[in-house]
Amino acid sequence: MTLEDSNRICAALPGAWYHSSADGGLEAWKVGDKMFACYGHALDGISVKTADPESAQFLIEIGAAEKAKYFHRSWVRIPFDHPGVAALQDRIQTSYGIIRKSLPKKTQAELAAWQDDT
């Protein structure tokens, strides 16, 4: 997995946009005004949201992710040296879906349809 893989996956999601760290913040992908994926300053992994702290802990315990430092316990970090673009895509899309559903209904309605829309 690479930074390019994760950027390609994020960019393909409806309404996703990249927030640069030019202002000293973190490199992040957002939908609406909320972050769904974030890179650390080393750019060697990506942090994503899970459904809850228990899901995050499960991914950490099975070795599919690491604890995301400085984030809520429901976030995990996936290092780029971890194998599997399909797994990375699943984690990014899950994070995007969680964040997208948390947006105001008006904002959600302005976004293009997506596979998880109900």
Beta strands, then each sheet from edge to edge (+ up, - down):
strand 1: 16-19
strand 2: 27-31
strand 3: 34-39
strand 4: 45-49
strand 5: 66-67
strand 6: 75-79
sheet 1: 1+ 2- 3+ 4- 6+ 5-
end
